[in-house]
Amino acid sequence: MRGAGANGHCSDASHWPGVPHPTPLPGGEGELEGNVVSEPTKERPSLGARVRSALRVLAAWFWSNAVVGLVGVWLVGQVFRDGNVATDLCFLVPTVFIAAGLFAVAGLARLCGCRRIAWASALLALLPTIGLLAVENRWIRPRVKANAGESLRLVNWNLWAGGAGWTNILGKLKAQNADIYVLSEVYQPADGAFLAEGLGADYSLFSISQFAVISRGRVRIERPVDRITNRAYLVRWQSRAGSLLLFLVDMPTRPIYGRNPLLDVIRHHIGAFRPDITVGDFNLSRRTRALSELPQGYSHAYYRAGAGWSYTWPAWFPLWDIDQCVVGPKIRPLRYSLHSTRLSDHRMQVLDFTVAPSK
């Protein structure tokens, strides 16, 4: 017999009649070795698969924390604005930051295959994007009717305490050839005198607190604003177009203490004393309740004669519109523009205007 041993029996038990022989495990993933089942060999995920898995986790984390949380904070700020200290802080979250963050999350999610998160982020990004492009900024400059009268130019600039050097600042100011310069954070009278002398003999200097007002035509104090010590002044300027009342403002930079009471004072003074131009570093957006609901006849120069990126701080990448120029009924804005430089952390405001003839 084939395969028989010395005793005449078959050495291969698998050929014995009626004796079951071992079969491989289902799927061919292992086989019997005596009484032990061997484990299938597991392949280690590739580097690309591990990177995609990590990106999925990162996208999900961003979605559940950064996106949902920050968008919620931003929405609270947009709805309630400066209603109280808490919502005022929410209102400080820049819209451009929210829009950019949502598009970044959408791109990250799409890259790692999280299509639902990608679409949800992209759709949600439309809300701040519309706010950025259609509400907070204007892209077409309003048509301005030709006005009779001599054109004047006002420049307002927070000079960052002269950190970039007074000589460099003087060169930038001279290039504007303005009729009046309203400058803040000029703490030393000698620095204001240096700028006035450098601008030319036809300019005079008026200094008070941290303001330096350099103008063609005299400026004198009309009255301080008692409830905003060293922060706001009414001054009268004898311009070529006649006497103009200016309201100079430099608000504190600490939003955690709440600035609504100070804004209420400013708004009250605008309505009570009727300044022709209110200008300065407000450290608050023009869309705050106090600044969006101005007394009758007053409006923001940006809305009347401005266009483009309206944010003024920080100058190297502006995210907040905290420097304002409000014009009264007598002022006819011709052009309002903002200029970025490396000489200050604030952009420069420039207003060209005429004065309506007295009735």
Secondary structure, 3 states (H helix, E strand, C coil): CCCECCCCCECCHHHCCCCCCCCCCHHHCCCEECCEECCCCCCCCCHHHHHHHHHHHHHHHHHHHHHHHHHHHHHHHHHHCCCCHHHHHHHCCCHHHHHHHHHHHHHHHHHCCCHHHHHHHHHHHHHHHHHHHHHCCECCCCCCCCCCCCCEEEEEEECHHHCCCHHHHHHHHHHHCCCEEEEECCCCHHHHHHHHHHHCCCCEEEEECCEEEEECCCEEEEEECCCCCCCEEEEEEEECCEEEEEEEEECCCCHHHCCHHHHHHHHHHHHHHCCCEEEEECCCCCCCHHHHCCCCCCEEHHHHHCCECCCCECCCCCCECCEEEEECCCEEEEEEEEECCCCCCCCEEEEEEEECCCC
